[in-house]
């Protein structure tokens, strides 16, 4: 759906979407008109392209309604306003749990729109998930008992030469009635049912088994996986995670946890204690999304992180916005002084890849490199990646 009060610009956006293969884009002349249309639908739309300065209901109010009512799976903000305003709206939408593909300053063009659409993932794994699948807590518990939740692996390669260095674990549900579902289809229900802790342990075991399987094929990699911040309140979680890794014959130093905040983590002292114990046991810890305003630079110094992750939106903003460039350079400079590994995530275009390389990040992951895959497909994918000459960063 295109939400734009200026008719010519709305028609232009619709035409560009059609040129990119979108068959029947919807149109809203302002936020109120678009909201009324979305509320009448049985299913959310895949994507909303939204202006900000509109009569009757502006884009900020409209996006808030869309996020709270889960009326769209993804968002692109298109506006002629200052990038600082666009970035603020982008941060707000992400905080509401929306999949934000980025912002575009007007005038809209095909290249910009194509680059943003490249990041669309129907099963977005955002902070609040999509919650699309109609499931009950009992079905989720049965799925956990039966081992229906499996790990797919997103390759993570060196920006210097394209070598495969690691993977990020992405959870999938092999639901008998539907096949393989991405996390966005069920993770919100897992959270609401209080089952996140039950999910972490079997997934970590799978990750370790996957790493050992790859070891036997000459691929010695490390892995990162998400760990819910609520789990940090459990005084036993560090020991339990260490026991799983050691029992699987793996080393904690090969596992990095991304701490995902889905709500108030509660006891901050208990969380700090758990973070320290995880590091003492040899696990890595990733600091996520400085660009989105969640962590701050003082956390890089005051907490035991070993990795800094930079989203592609930060790289794109740094190219056109002085304050984004300043934040990026400060973050990367401090990360290097502290010895933190730096990872560019959501790398979706050649431009993203080249920007990450220019700023000297260590690693990259994203759909420009590969989509998540089962562990047995990684060796074949890597052979094809090398054969194409991509290990040298020669992207074609």
Secondary structure, 3 states (H helix, E strand, C coil): CEECCCHHHHHHHHHHHHHCCCCCCCEECCHHHHHHHHHCCCCCECCEEECCCCCCCCHHHHHHHHHHHCCECEEEEEECCCHHHHHHHHHHHHHCCCEEEEEEECCCCHHHHHHHHCCCCCCCCCCCCCCCCCCCHHHHHHHHHCCCEEEEEEEEEECCCCCEEEEEEEEEEEECCCEEEEHHHCHHHHHHCCCHHHHHHHHHHHHHHHHHHHHCCCCCCEEEEEEEHHHHHCCCHHHHHHHHHHHCCCCHHHEEEEEECCCCCCCHHHHHHHHHHHHHCCCEEEEECHHHCCCCHHHHHHCCCCEEEEEHHHHHHHCCCHHHHHHHHHHHHHHHHHCCEEEEECCCCHHHHHHHHHCCCCEECCCCCCCCECHHHHHHHHHHHHHCCHHHCCCC
